[in-house]
Amino acid sequence: MAIDPTQPYDPDNIFGRILRGEIPNETVYEDEHILAFKDINPQAPIHVLVIPKGEYVSWDDFSERASDAEIGHFVRKVGEIARDLGLVEPGYRLLANIGKHGHQEVPHLHVHIFGGGPLGPMLARS
């Protein structure tokens, strides 16, 4: 089911539950503002999700409501995590799904970091 990013934040979403420690995860990085963990259904050899600890539905919501400091920290840490995973060379992909057409499934901002091998074309060709 795709998410409407204009809806209010639902604290019972899976990432909210992970942040509260109700669901275990394999943490890659954590600080007071973000959590990065391995995806339980990886779509690439390396597949990490990075989420803010604040209640943001989507990238759109985050970019509108988060402070400049939160946004800067999040963006810098996504890059740092990719570097720490050794993905800069030969490359990696970042993905943030927003809304129904973007096929967002969890109503909590999350960025996917994919890497560890060739990732193929950006979108399926028809």
N, C-alpha and C positions, 0 to 999 in steps of 0.2 A: 504494500500500500504506500503510495507516494504521499508526502507531507505538504501541507499548505504552510509556507514560511511566515504567513501573516497571523497565524494562530498563536495564542499565548503559549508560553513555555509549559510543558508537562513534566513535573519533577519525577514522575514514575517511569520515564523512558529508560531504556536499558543503560544509557551512559550515565544518567543521573543515579541509577542503582549501583553502577560500577563505582562512581565517585564516592558514594556512601559506604562502600565496602560490602554491599549485599550480594554482589556477584564478583567472583575472583577474576583477575586478569593477569597477564604476563607483562608486567611493567617494564618499559624500556627507559623511561625518564619521567620524573615527577618533581615539581616544585610547588610553591603555594598557589600558582596561577594556572598550571596546565598539568595534564596527564597524557603520556604517550604509552601505548601498549600494542602488543601484537594482535592482529586481527585473528579471530578464531576460525575464519573461513578464508584463508589467504588466496588472493587472486594473482599473486606473483611470488617468487622465491622469498622476497622480503616485502611484507605488507604490514605497515604500522599505522595506527590511527592516533591522531593528536587532537585532544579536545581541551577547550578552556574549562576551568572549574566554575566559571560564572554561568548563569542561566541564559544562554543565547540559543535561539532556535536554529539559526542559519548564518551563513556568511553575511547575508544582507542585514540581518538583525544585529550581528556583532559589529559590522562596520558602521552602523547607524548609532548604536547605543553604548558601545564600549569606549573607555577612555583611550586617549592617544597612547598612554603608557601600556595599557593592556594589549592594544593592537600591535604596538611595536615589539613588546615582549613575545607575543605569540608568533609573529612572523620571524623574528630572530631565532626563536627556539626551534621552529620547524626546520629552518636551515641548519642549525647546529645539530639537530638529531640526524638529519640526512648525512651531514659530514661525519658524525660519530659512527654511523652505520657503514661508512665507506662507499657511499653511493654517488658522490660528485662525479667521479670518473669511473666508468664510462657513461653514467647518467642515470636519471631516475624521473619519475612522474609524480606530480602533486595533483590531487583531485578533491574538490569540494562540491558535492551535489547540493543544489538549491531548488526546492519546490518540486511540483509534479513533473514538469518537463525535464528537470534535471535528475529525476528519479531518486530524490531524497527519501530515505526510509526511516531514519531516526531523527526526531525533532530536537536535536542538540547539535550545534555546530561541530563538525569534525572534518579534519583534513586527512586524506589517505596519502601515505608515502609508499609508492611502489618502486621496487628495484630488484637488483640481484640477477638480472638477465634481460634479454630483449623483450620489450613490452608490446610490440606490434603497433598497428596504426591507432591513432587517437580515438576515432569513432569507427564503428562497423560500417562497411561500405555496402550499399544495396544495389 
